[in-house]
């Protein structure tokens, strides 16, 4: 029973983190587009792109954790 509660908690945390990171990606993409449109500096554009790479990496980690969790969850039922 405790293991199921822990798994549900972990799943919830991962879903929230995924939602947050996706939202962050959308905001970053909008900021990047606006900065490019307004003729932003190369340094500012590079910074925004780097932040996007970091967010994508974190999203990849979330998906990896979710897939590992799905395998564990599926095996215990």
PDB file with SEQRES, HELIX, SHEET and CRYST1 records, atoms N, CA, C and O in Angstrom:
SEQRES   1 A   77  UNK UNK UNK UNK UNK UNK UNK UNK UNK UNK UNK UNK UNK          
SEQRES   2 A   77  UNK UNK UNK UNK UNK UNK UNK UNK UNK UNK UNK UNK UNK          
SEQRES   3 A   77  UNK UNK UNK UNK UNK UNK UNK UNK UNK UNK UNK UNK UNK          
SEQRES   4 A   77  UNK UNK UNK UNK UNK UNK UNK UNK UNK UNK UNK UNK UNK          
SEQRES   5 A   77  UNK UNK UNK UNK UNK UNK UNK UNK UNK UNK UNK UNK UNK          
SEQRES   6 A   77  UNK UNK UNK UNK UNK UNK UNK UNK UNK UNK UNK UNK              
HELIX    1 AA1 UNK A    2  UNK A   37  1                                  36    
HELIX    2 AA2 UNK A   42  UNK A   76  1                                  35    
CRYST1    1.000    1.000    1.000  90.00  90.00  90.00 P 1           1          
ATOM      1  N   UNK A   1       0.825  -1.196   0.000  1.00  0.00           N  
ATOM      2  CA  UNK A   1       0.000   0.000   0.000  1.00  0.00           C  
ATOM      3  C   UNK A   1       0.872   1.265   0.000  1.00  0.00           C  
ATOM      4  O   UNK A   1       0.642   2.181  -0.788  1.00  0.00           O  
ATOM      5  N   UNK A   2       1.868   1.306   0.883  1.00  0.00           N  
ATOM      6  CA  UNK A   2       2.742   2.479   0.958  1.00  0.00           C  
ATOM      7  C   UNK A   2       3.482   2.704  -0.347  1.00  0.00           C  
ATOM      8  O   UNK A   2       3.717   3.841  -0.757  1.00  0.00           O  
ATOM      9  N   UNK A   3       3.848   1.603  -0.996  1.00  0.00           N  
ATOM     10  CA  UNK A   3       4.577   1.707  -2.257  1.00  0.00           C  
ATOM     11  C   UNK A   3       3.702   2.353  -3.329  1.00  0.00           C  
ATOM     12  O   UNK A   3       4.197   3.132  -4.144  1.00  0.00           O  
ATOM     13  N   UNK A   4       2.407   2.036  -3.335  1.00  0.00           N  
ATOM     14  CA  UNK A   4       1.502   2.643  -4.319  1.00  0.00           C  
ATOM     15  C   UNK A   4       1.346   4.137  -4.066  1.00  0.00           C  
ATOM     16  O   UNK A   4       1.310   4.929  -5.008  1.00  0.00           O  
ATOM     17  N   UNK A   5       1.255   4.515  -2.815  1.00  0.00           N  
ATOM     18  CA  UNK A   5       1.134   5.939  -2.475  1.00  0.00           C  
ATOM     19  C   UNK A   5       2.396   6.675  -2.896  1.00  0.00           C  
ATOM     20  O   UNK A   5       2.330   7.761  -3.471  1.00  0.00           O  
ATOM     21  N   UNK A   6       3.530   6.084  -2.610  1.00  0.00           N  
ATOM     22  CA  UNK A   6       4.805   6.692  -3.000  1.00  0.00           C  
ATOM     23  C   UNK A   6       4.900   6.820  -4.522  1.00  0.00           C  
ATOM     24  O   UNK A   6       5.370   7.836  -5.034  1.00  0.00           O  
ATOM     25  N   UNK A   7       4.452   5.788  -5.243  1.00  0.00           N  
ATOM     26  CA  UNK A   7       4.494   5.823  -6.705  1.00  0.00           C  
ATOM     27  C   UNK A   7       3.561   6.908  -7.245  1.00  0.00           C  
ATOM     28  O   UNK A   7       3.916   7.622  -8.183  1.00  0.00           O  
ATOM     29  N   UNK A   8       2.373   7.031  -6.658  1.00  0.00           N  
ATOM     30  CA  UNK A   8       1.431   8.070  -7.092  1.00  0.00           C  
ATOM     31  C   UNK A   8       2.007   9.456  -6.829  1.00  0.00           C  
ATOM     32  O   UNK A   8       1.861  10.357  -7.655  1.00  0.00           O  
ATOM     33  N   UNK A   9       2.654   9.628  -5.695  1.00  0.00           N  
ATOM     34  CA  UNK A   9       3.290  10.901  -5.366  1.00  0.00           C  
ATOM     35  C   UNK A   9       4.387  11.219  -6.377  1.00  0.00           C  
ATOM     36  O   UNK A   9       4.470  12.339  -6.880  1.00  0.00           O  
ATOM     37  N   UNK A  10       5.223  10.235  -6.671  1.00  0.00           N  
ATOM     38  CA  UNK A  10       6.305  10.417  -7.643  1.00  0.00           C  
ATOM     39  C   UNK A  10       5.747  10.764  -9.012  1.00  0.00           C  
ATOM     40  O   UNK A  10       6.261  11.660  -9.681  1.00  0.00           O  
ATOM     41  N   UNK A  11       4.698  10.066  -9.437  1.00  0.00           N  
ATOM     42  CA  UNK A  11       4.065  10.351 -10.732  1.00  0.00           C  
ATOM     43  C   UNK A  11       3.529  11.775 -10.775  1.00  0.00           C  
ATOM     44  O   UNK A  11       3.681  12.472 -11.778  1.00  0.00           O  
ATOM     45  N   UNK A  12       2.908  12.201  -9.691  1.00  0.00           N  
ATOM     46  CA  UNK A  12       2.353  13.556  -9.613  1.00  0.00           C  
ATOM     47  C   UNK A  12       3.458  14.604  -9.712  1.00  0.00           C  
ATOM     48  O   UNK A  12       3.324  15.588 -10.439  1.00  0.00           O  
ATOM     49  N   UNK A  13       4.533  14.392  -8.988  1.00  0.00           N  
ATOM     50  CA  UNK A  13       5.660  15.327  -9.019  1.00  0.00           C  
ATOM     51  C   UNK A  13       6.234  15.413 -10.430  1.00  0.00           C  
ATOM     52  O   UNK A  13       6.544  16.504 -10.909  1.00  0.00           O  
ATOM     53  N   UNK A  14       6.377  14.277 -11.092  1.00  0.00           N  
ATOM     54  CA  UNK A  14       6.917  14.277 -12.455  1.00  0.00           C  
ATOM     55  C   UNK A  14       5.980  14.988 -13.428  1.00  0.00           C  
ATOM     56  O   UNK A  14       6.439  15.719 -14.306  1.00  0.00           O  
ATOM     57  N   UNK A  15       4.662  14.778 -13.278  1.00  0.00           N  
ATOM     58  CA  UNK A  15       3.709  15.476 -14.154  1.00  0.00           C  
ATOM     59  C   UNK A  15       3.777  16.983 -13.938  1.00  0.00           C  
ATOM     60  O   UNK A  15       3.758  17.751 -14.900  1.00  0.00           O  
ATOM     61  N   UNK A  16       3.856  17.407 -12.678  1.00  0.00           N  
ATOM     62  CA  UNK A  16       3.961  18.841 -12.382  1.00  0.00           C  
ATOM     63  C   UNK A  16       5.254  19.422 -12.939  1.00  0.00           C  
ATOM     64  O   UNK A  16       5.251  20.519 -13.499  1.00  0.00           O  
ATOM     65  N   UNK A  17       6.342  18.705 -12.792  1.00  0.00           N  
ATOM     66  CA  UNK A  17       7.631  19.176 -13.320  1.00  0.00           C  
ATOM     67  C   UNK A  17       7.589  19.269 -14.844  1.00  0.00           C  
ATOM     68  O   UNK A  17       8.102  20.221 -15.432  1.00  0.00           O  
ATOM     69  N   UNK A  18       6.975  18.273 -15.473  1.00  0.00           N  
ATOM     70  CA  UNK A  18       6.846  18.305 -16.934  1.00  0.00           C  
ATOM     71  C   UNK A  18       6.018  19.514 -17.368  1.00  0.00           C  
ATOM     72  O   UNK A  18       6.394  20.224 -18.301  1.00  0.00           O  
ATOM     73  N   UNK A  19       4.903  19.746 -16.699  1.00  0.00           N  
ATOM     74  CA  UNK A  19       4.045  20.889 -17.036  1.00  0.00           C  
ATOM     75  C   UNK A  19       4.802  22.205 -16.866  1.00  0.00           C  
ATOM     76  O   UNK A  19       4.710  23.093 -17.714  1.00  0.00           O  
ATOM     77  N   UNK A  20       5.551  22.327 -15.769  1.00  0.00           N  
ATOM     78  CA  UNK A  20       6.334  23.530 -15.515  1.00  0.00           C  
ATOM     79  C   UNK A  20       7.381  23.746 -16.603  1.00  0.00           C  
ATOM     80  O   UNK A  20       7.527  24.855 -17.118  1.00  0.00           O  
ATOM     81  N   UNK A  21       8.109  22.689 -16.952  1.00  0.00           N  
ATOM     82  CA  UNK A  21       9.173  22.812 -17.951  1.00  0.00           C  
ATOM     83  C   UNK A  21       8.615  23.128 -19.334  1.00  0.00           C  
ATOM     84  O   UNK A  21       9.211  23.900 -20.085  1.00  0.00           O  
ATOM     85  N   UNK A  22       7.476  22.533 -19.669  1.00  0.00           N  
ATOM     86  CA  UNK A  22       6.853  22.847 -20.963  1.00  0.00           C  
ATOM     87  C   UNK A  22       6.430  24.319 -21.005  1.00  0.00           C  
ATOM     88  O   UNK A  22       6.615  24.997 -22.016  1.00  0.00           O  
ATOM     89  N   UNK A  23       5.870  24.796 -19.917  1.00  0.00           N  
ATOM     90  CA  UNK A  23       5.474  26.202 -19.828  1.00  0.00           C  
ATOM     91  C   UNK A  23       6.694  27.106 -19.958  1.00  0.00           C  
ATOM     92  O   UNK A  23       6.649  28.132 -20.636  1.00  0.00           O  
ATOM     93  N   UNK A  24       7.766  26.722 -19.314  1.00  0.00           N  
ATOM     94  CA  UNK A  24       9.011  27.478 -19.385  1.00  0.00           C  
ATOM     95  C   UNK A  24       9.546  27.518 -20.815  1.00  0.00           C  
ATOM     96  O   UNK A  24      10.040  28.551 -21.266  1.00  0.00           O  
ATOM     97  N   UNK A  25       9.450  26.398 -21.525  1.00  0.00           N  
ATOM     98  CA  UNK A  25       9.900  26.350 -22.919  1.00  0.00           C  
ATOM     99  C   UNK A  25       9.088  27.299 -23.798  1.00  0.00           C  
ATOM    100  O   UNK A  25       9.640  27.981 -24.661  1.00  0.00           O  
ATOM    101  N   UNK A  26       7.782  27.338 -23.574  1.00  0.00           N  
ATOM    102  CA  UNK A  26       6.919  28.225 -24.363  1.00  0.00           C  
ATOM    103  C   UNK A  26       7.299  29.682 -24.115  1.00  0.00           C  
ATOM    104  O   UNK A  26       7.406  30.470 -25.054  1.00  0.00           O  
ATOM    105  N   UNK A  27       7.501  30.032 -22.852  1.00  0.00           N  
ATOM    106  CA  UNK A  27       7.877  31.411 -22.512  1.00  0.00           C  
ATOM    107  C   UNK A  27       9.244  31.768 -23.090  1.00  0.00           C  
ATOM    108  O   UNK A  27       9.442  32.876 -23.589  1.00  0.00           O  
ATOM    109  N   UNK A  28      10.179  30.834 -23.020  1.00  0.00           N  
ATOM    110  CA  UNK A  28      11.510  31.080 -23.549  1.00  0.00           C  
ATOM    111  C   UNK A  28      11.469  31.248 -25.061  1.00  0.00           C  
ATOM    112  O   UNK A  28      12.146  32.117 -25.612  1.00  0.00           O  
ATOM    113  N   UNK A  29      10.685  30.429 -25.723  1.00  0.00           N  
ATOM    114  CA  UNK A  29      10.568  30.532 -27.181  1.00  0.00           C  
ATOM    115  C   UNK A  29       9.958  31.873 -27.579  1.00  0.00           C  
ATOM    116  O   UNK A  29      10.381  32.485 -28.560  1.00  0.00           O  
ATOM    117  N   UNK A  30       8.963  32.328 -26.815  1.00  0.00           N  
ATOM    118  CA  UNK A  30       8.349  33.628 -27.097  1.00  0.00           C  
ATOM    119  C   UNK A  30       9.355  34.754 -26.873  1.00  0.00           C  
ATOM    120  O   UNK A  30       9.423  35.693 -27.666  1.00  0.00           O  
ATOM    121  N   UNK A  31      10.130  34.664 -25.803  1.00  0.00           N  
ATOM    122  CA  UNK A  31      11.141  35.685 -25.516  1.00  0.00           C  
ATOM    123  C   UNK A  31      12.223  35.687 -26.590  1.00  0.00           C  
ATOM    124  O   UNK A  31      12.694  36.748 -27.000  1.00  0.00           O  
ATOM    125  N   UNK A  32      12.612  34.511 -27.042  1.00  0.00           N  
ATOM    126  CA  UNK A  32      13.624  34.399 -28.095  1.00  0.00           C  
ATOM    127  C   UNK A  32      13.116  35.019 -29.394  1.00  0.00           C  
ATOM    128  O   UNK A  32      13.843  35.754 -30.063  1.00  0.00           O  
ATOM    129  N   UNK A  33      11.873  34.721 -29.746  1.00  0.00           N  
ATOM    130  CA  UNK A  33      11.294  35.279 -30.968  1.00  0.00           C  
ATOM    131  C   UNK A  33      11.197  36.797 -30.881  1.00  0.00           C  
ATOM    132  O   UNK A  33      11.513  37.499 -31.841  1.00  0.00           O  
ATOM    133  N   UNK A  34      10.761  37.299 -29.736  1.00  0.00           N  
ATOM    134  CA  UNK A  34      10.636  38.745 -29.549  1.00  0.00           C  
ATOM    135  C   UNK A  34      12.000  39.419 -29.607  1.00  0.00           C  
ATOM    136  O   UNK A  34      12.162  40.457 -30.250  1.00  0.00           O  
ATOM    137  N   UNK A  35      12.971  38.830 -28.939  1.00  0.00           N  
ATOM    138  CA  UNK A  35      14.329  39.392 -28.915  1.00  0.00           C  
ATOM    139  C   UNK A  35      14.916  39.421 -30.328  1.00  0.00           C  
ATOM    140  O   UNK A  35      15.551  40.397 -30.724  1.00  0.00           O  
ATOM    141  N   UNK A  36      14.697  38.346 -31.078  1.00  0.00           N  
ATOM    142  CA  UNK A  36      15.201  38.294 -32.453  1.00  0.00           C  
ATOM    143  C   UNK A  36      14.498  39.335 -33.322  1.00  0.00           C  
ATOM    144  O   UNK A  36      15.126  39.991 -34.153  1.00  0.00           O  
ATOM    145  N   UNK A  37      13.194  39.476 -33.119  1.00  0.00           N  
ATOM    146  CA  UNK A  37      12.408  40.441 -33.898  1.00  0.00           C  
ATOM    147  C   UNK A  37      12.843  41.875 -33.615  1.00  0.00           C  
ATOM    148  O   UNK A  37      12.870  42.716 -34.513  1.00  0.00           O  
ATOM    149  N   UNK A  38      13.181  42.138 -32.363  1.00  0.00           N  
ATOM    150  CA  UNK A  38      13.575  43.492 -31.974  1.00  0.00           C  
ATOM    151  C   UNK A  38      15.062  43.747 -32.213  1.00  0.00           C  
ATOM    152  O   UNK A  38      15.577  44.813 -31.875  1.00  0.00           O  
ATOM    153  N   UNK A  39      15.734  42.782 -32.786  1.00  0.00           N  
ATOM    154  CA  UNK A  39      17.158  42.955 -33.078  1.00  0.00           C  
ATOM    155  C   UNK A  39      18.016  42.876 -31.839  1.00  0.00           C  
ATOM    156  O   UNK A  39      18.941  43.668 -31.661  1.00  0.00           O  
ATOM    157  N   UNK A  40      17.709  41.921 -30.981  1.00  0.00           N  
ATOM    158  CA  UNK A  40      18.460  41.759 -29.742  1.00  0.00           C  
ATOM    159  C   UNK A  40      19.919  41.419 -29.985  1.00  0.00           C  
ATOM    160  O   UNK A  40      20.308  40.980 -31.067  1.00  0.00           O  
ATOM    161  N   UNK A  41      20.701  41.634 -28.960  1.00  0.00           N  
ATOM    162  CA  UNK A  41      22.139  41.372 -29.067  1.00  0.00           C  
ATOM    163  C   UNK A  41      22.396  39.874 -29.205  1.00  0.00           C  
ATOM    164  O   UNK A  41      21.588  39.045 -28.787  1.00  0.00           O  
ATOM    165  N   UNK A  42      23.519  39.556 -29.791  1.00  0.00           N  
ATOM    166  CA  UNK A  42      23.904  38.155 -29.975  1.00  0.00           C  
ATOM    167  C   UNK A  42      24.054  37.459 -28.625  1.00  0.00           C  
ATOM    168  O   UNK A  42      23.724  36.281 -28.489  1.00  0.00           O  
ATOM    169  N   UNK A  43      24.552  38.187 -27.629  1.00  0.00           N  
ATOM    170  CA  UNK A  43      24.742  37.604 -26.298  1.00  0.00           C  
ATOM    171  C   UNK A  43      23.398  37.232 -25.673  1.00  0.00           C  
ATOM    172  O   UNK A  43      23.257  36.164 -25.078  1.00  0.00           O  
ATOM    173  N   UNK A  44      22.423  38.112 -25.810  1.00  0.00           N  
ATOM    174  CA  UNK A  44      21.100  37.843 -25.241  1.00  0.00           C  
ATOM    175  C   UNK A  44      20.430  36.670 -25.954  1.00  0.00           C  
ATOM    176  O   UNK A  44      19.812  35.820 -25.313  1.00  0.00           O  
ATOM    177  N   UNK A  45      20.553  36.627 -27.273  1.00  0.00           N  
ATOM    178  CA  UNK A  45      19.986  35.511 -28.036  1.00  0.00           C  
ATOM    179  C   UNK A  45      20.659  34.193 -27.659  1.00  0.00           C  
ATOM    180  O   UNK A  45      19.990  33.169 -27.518  1.00  0.00           O  
ATOM    181  N   UNK A  46      21.973  34.219 -27.497  1.00  0.00           N  
ATOM    182  CA  UNK A  46      22.708  33.011 -27.108  1.00  0.00           C  
ATOM    183  C   UNK A  46      22.280  32.538 -25.725  1.00  0.00           C  
ATOM    184  O   UNK A  46      22.146  31.337 -25.489  1.00  0.00           O  
ATOM    185  N   UNK A  47      22.065  33.479 -24.813  1.00  0.00           N  
ATOM    186  CA  UNK A  47      21.637  33.145 -23.454  1.00  0.00           C  
ATOM    187  C   UNK A  47      20.270  32.464 -23.484  1.00  0.00           C  
ATOM    188  O   UNK A  47      20.064  31.455 -22.808  1.00  0.00           O  
ATOM    189  N   UNK A  48      19.344  33.007 -24.258  1.00  0.00           N  
ATOM    190  CA  UNK A  48      18.011  32.422 -24.358  1.00  0.00           C  
ATOM    191  C   UNK A  48      18.063  31.030 -24.985  1.00  0.00           C  
ATOM    192  O   UNK A  48      17.348  30.126 -24.552  1.00  0.00           O  
ATOM    193  N   UNK A  49      18.898  30.857 -25.993  1.00  0.00           N  
ATOM    194  CA  UNK A  49      19.039  29.541 -26.624  1.00  0.00           C  
ATOM    195  C   UNK A  49      19.615  28.533 -25.637  1.00  0.00           C  
ATOM    196  O   UNK A  49      19.175  27.384 -25.588  1.00  0.00           O  
ATOM    197  N   UNK A  50      20.593  28.960 -24.857  1.00  0.00           N  
ATOM    198  CA  UNK A  50      21.208  28.077 -23.866  1.00  0.00           C  
ATOM    199  C   UNK A  50      20.187  27.647 -22.818  1.00  0.00           C  
ATOM    200  O   UNK A  50      20.163  26.487 -22.405  1.00  0.00           O  
ATOM    201  N   UNK A  51      19.354  28.574 -22.394  1.00  0.00           N  
ATOM    202  CA  UNK A  51      18.309  28.243 -21.428  1.00  0.00           C  
ATOM    203  C   UNK A  51      17.351  27.207 -22.013  1.00  0.00           C  
ATOM    204  O   UNK A  51      16.875  26.320 -21.304  1.00  0.00           O  
ATOM    205  N   UNK A  52      17.077  27.327 -23.302  1.00  0.00           N  
ATOM    206  CA  UNK A  52      16.205  26.365 -23.967  1.00  0.00           C  
ATOM    207  C   UNK A  52      16.803  24.975 -24.001  1.00  0.00           C  
ATOM    208  O   UNK A  52      16.094  23.983 -23.838  1.00  0.00           O  
ATOM    209  N   UNK A  53      18.104  24.902 -24.212  1.00  0.00           N  
ATOM    210  CA  UNK A  53      18.785  23.604 -24.228  1.00  0.00           C  
ATOM    211  C   UNK A  53      18.710  22.972 -22.843  1.00  0.00           C  
ATOM    212  O   UNK A  53      18.466  21.772 -22.716  1.00  0.00           O  
ATOM    213  N   UNK A  54      18.919  23.782 -21.806  1.00  0.00           N  
ATOM    214  CA  UNK A  54      18.846  23.289 -20.433  1.00  0.00           C  
ATOM    215  C   UNK A  54      17.446  22.765 -20.125  1.00  0.00           C  
ATOM    216  O   UNK A  54      17.299  21.702 -19.523  1.00  0.00           O  
ATOM    217  N   UNK A  55      16.426  23.502 -20.531  1.00  0.00           N  
ATOM    218  CA  UNK A  55      15.048  23.087 -20.294  1.00  0.00           C  
ATOM    219  C   UNK A  55      14.756  21.782 -21.024  1.00  0.00           C  
ATOM    220  O   UNK A  55      14.122  20.886 -20.466  1.00  0.00           O  
ATOM    221  N   UNK A  56      15.207  21.671 -22.255  1.00  0.00           N  
ATOM    222  CA  UNK A  56      15.000  20.441 -23.031  1.00  0.00           C  
ATOM    223  C   UNK A  56      15.683  19.250 -22.365  1.00  0.00           C  
ATOM    224  O   UNK A  56      15.134  18.149 -22.337  1.00  0.00           O  
ATOM    225  N   UNK A  57      16.864  19.472 -21.836  1.00  0.00           N  
ATOM    226  CA  UNK A  57      17.590  18.408 -21.134  1.00  0.00           C  
ATOM    227  C   UNK A  57      16.809  17.959 -19.902  1.00  0.00           C  
ATOM    228  O   UNK A  57      16.676  16.764 -19.642  1.00  0.00           O  
ATOM    229  N   UNK A  58      16.296  18.928 -19.150  1.00  0.00           N  
ATOM    230  CA  UNK A  58      15.515  18.598 -17.962  1.00  0.00           C  
ATOM    231  C   UNK A  58      14.240  17.844 -18.329  1.00  0.00           C  
ATOM    232  O   UNK A  58      13.845  16.909 -17.632  1.00  0.00           O  
ATOM    233  N   UNK A  59      13.596  18.248 -19.422  1.00  0.00           N  
ATOM    234  CA  UNK A  59      12.404  17.530 -19.884  1.00  0.00           C  
ATOM    235  C   UNK A  59      12.757  16.094 -20.253  1.00  0.00           C  
ATOM    236  O   UNK A  59      12.007  15.168 -19.946  1.00  0.00           O  
ATOM    237  N   UNK A  60      13.885  15.913 -20.904  1.00  0.00           N  
ATOM    238  CA  UNK A  60      14.340  14.566 -21.244  1.00  0.00           C  
ATOM    239  C   UNK A  60      14.523  13.706 -20.004  1.00  0.00           C  
ATOM    240  O   UNK A  60      14.184  12.523 -20.006  1.00  0.00           O  
ATOM    241  N   UNK A  61      15.060  14.302 -18.946  1.00  0.00           N  
ATOM    242  CA  UNK A  61      15.239  13.581 -17.687  1.00  0.00           C  
ATOM    243  C   UNK A  61      13.894  13.190 -17.087  1.00  0.00           C  
ATOM    244  O   UNK A  61      13.745  12.093 -16.549  1.00  0.00           O  
ATOM    245  N   UNK A  62      12.912  14.089 -17.180  1.00  0.00           N  
ATOM    246  CA  UNK A  62      11.571  13.788 -16.673  1.00  0.00           C  
ATOM    247  C   UNK A  62      10.989  12.601 -17.436  1.00  0.00           C  
ATOM    248  O   UNK A  62      10.436  11.686 -16.825  1.00  0.00           O  
ATOM    249  N   UNK A  63      11.106  12.606 -18.757  1.00  0.00           N  
ATOM    250  CA  UNK A  63      10.572  11.508 -19.558  1.00  0.00           C  
ATOM    251  C   UNK A  63      11.270  10.191 -19.227  1.00  0.00           C  
ATOM    252  O   UNK A  63      10.629   9.141 -19.183  1.00  0.00           O  
ATOM    253  N   UNK A  64      12.572  10.245 -18.995  1.00  0.00           N  
ATOM    254  CA  UNK A  64      13.315   9.043 -18.618  1.00  0.00           C  
ATOM    255  C   UNK A  64      12.810   8.506 -17.286  1.00  0.00           C  
ATOM    256  O   UNK A  64      12.589   7.304 -17.138  1.00  0.00           O  
ATOM    257  N   UNK A  65      12.630   9.394 -16.323  1.00  0.00           N  
ATOM    258  CA  UNK A  65      12.134   8.983 -15.012  1.00  0.00           C  
ATOM    259  C   UNK A  65      10.721   8.421 -15.114  1.00  0.00           C  
ATOM    260  O   UNK A  65      10.387   7.437 -14.454  1.00  0.00           O  
ATOM    261  N   UNK A  66       9.887   9.057 -15.951  1.00  0.00           N  
ATOM    262  CA  UNK A  66       8.519   8.572 -16.119  1.00  0.00           C  
ATOM    263  C   UNK A  66       8.507   7.184 -16.747  1.00  0.00           C  
ATOM    264  O   UNK A  66       7.725   6.326 -16.338  1.00  0.00           O  
ATOM    265  N   UNK A  67       9.364   6.959 -17.733  1.00  0.00           N  
ATOM    266  CA  UNK A  67       9.384   5.648 -18.385  1.00  0.00           C  
ATOM    267  C   UNK A  67       9.897   4.573 -17.431  1.00  0.00           C  
ATOM    268  O   UNK A  67       9.409   3.443 -17.453  1.00  0.00           O  
ATOM    269  N   UNK A  68      10.857   4.909 -16.609  1.00  0.00           N  
ATOM    270  CA  UNK A  68      11.343   3.959 -15.603  1.00  0.00           C  
ATOM    271  C   UNK A  68      10.249   3.661 -14.596  1.00  0.00           C  
ATOM    272  O   UNK A  68      10.060   2.512 -14.196  1.00  0.00           O  
ATOM    273  N   UNK A  69       9.530   4.691 -14.188  1.00  0.00           N  
ATOM    274  CA  UNK A  69       8.439   4.516 -13.237  1.00  0.00           C  
ATOM    275  C   UNK A  69       7.316   3.685 -13.813  1.00  0.00           C  
ATOM    276  O   UNK A  69       6.711   2.882 -13.102  1.00  0.00           O  
ATOM    277  N   UNK A  70       7.024   3.866 -15.100  1.00  0.00           N  
ATOM    278  CA  UNK A  70       5.956   3.104 -15.746  1.00  0.00           C  
ATOM    279  C   UNK A  70       6.319   1.625 -15.774  1.00  0.00           C  
ATOM    280  O   UNK A  70       5.462   0.763 -15.578  1.00  0.00           O  
ATOM    281  N   UNK A  71       7.591   1.340 -16.019  1.00  0.00           N  
ATOM    282  CA  UNK A  71       8.033  -0.049 -16.028  1.00  0.00           C  
ATOM    283  C   UNK A  71       7.912  -0.686 -14.659  1.00  0.00           C  
ATOM    284  O   UNK A  71       7.513  -1.845 -14.540  1.00  0.00           O  
ATOM    285  N   UNK A  72       8.256   0.064 -13.626  1.00  0.00           N  
ATOM    286  CA  UNK A  72       8.162  -0.432 -12.254  1.00  0.00           C  
ATOM    287  C   UNK A  72       6.703  -0.635 -11.886  1.00  0.00           C  
ATOM    288  O   UNK A  72       6.324  -1.667 -11.332  1.00  0.00           O  
ATOM    289  N   UNK A  73       5.888   0.368 -12.204  1.00  0.00           N  
ATOM    290  CA  UNK A  73       4.475   0.322 -11.871  1.00  0.00           C  
ATOM    291  C   UNK A  73       3.814  -0.864 -12.571  1.00  0.00           C  
ATOM    292  O   UNK A  73       3.048  -1.609 -11.959  1.00  0.00           O  
ATOM    293  N   UNK A  74       4.120  -1.032 -13.863  1.00  0.00           N  
ATOM    294  CA  UNK A  74       3.523  -2.107 -14.638  1.00  0.00           C  
ATOM    295  C   UNK A  74       3.921  -3.479 -14.117  1.00  0.00           C  
ATOM    296  O   UNK A  74       3.129  -4.419 -14.171  1.00  0.00           O  
ATOM    297  N   UNK A  75       5.138  -3.597 -13.616  1.00  0.00           N  
ATOM    298  CA  UNK A  75       5.620  -4.880 -13.136  1.00  0.00           C  
ATOM    299  C   UNK A  75       5.043  -5.285 -11.797  1.00  0.00           C  
ATOM    300  O   UNK A  75       5.065  -6.470 -11.464  1.00  0.00           O  
ATOM    301  N   UNK A  76       4.533  -4.360 -11.022  1.00  0.00           N  
ATOM    302  CA  UNK A  76       4.059  -4.659  -9.674  1.00  0.00           C  
ATOM    303  C   UNK A  76       2.568  -4.913  -9.614  1.00  0.00           C  
ATOM    304  O   UNK A  76       2.065  -5.371  -8.588  1.00  0.00           O  
ATOM    305  N   UNK A  77       1.854  -4.631 -10.677  1.00  0.00           N  
ATOM    306  CA  UNK A  77       0.396  -4.815 -10.634  1.00  0.00           C  
ATOM    307  C   UNK A  77       0.024  -6.252 -10.812  1.00  0.00           C  
ATOM    308  O   UNK A  77      -1.160  -6.589 -10.803  1.00  0.00           O  
TER     309      UNK A  77                                                      
END                                                                             
